[in-house]
């Protein structure tokens, strides 16, 4: 019974302007939830993409030198 009275007193108490500025409407909560879900989906997709990439084959050092020398002539 004590907790019921306590909660009832808290509900009747008017919030300070600072507290009221942090309260969100139902629509704002839904927007934030959607944004967080999209962020987590993107983070998970990036993680899967980076983990499932096949490593590129090592380049031949002679080909690398030829590419560098061609670039210096331009």
C-alpha positions, 0 to 999 in steps of 0.5 A: 500500500505504501508504494501505491501512495508513493507512485500516486504522489509522484504522478500528481507532482508537476515536473520541472521544466528541465524534466519535461523537456526530456520527455518524448512523445510516442511518435518521437520514441518510435523515430528514435527506435527506428533510427537505432534499429537502422544503425544496428542493422548497418553495423551488423551488415558491415561486420558480416561484409568485412568478415566474409571478404575473400583476401585479394591474391598477393601481387607479383613484386615485378608487376608492382615495380613495372606499375610504379615505373610507368607512373613516374614517366607520366 
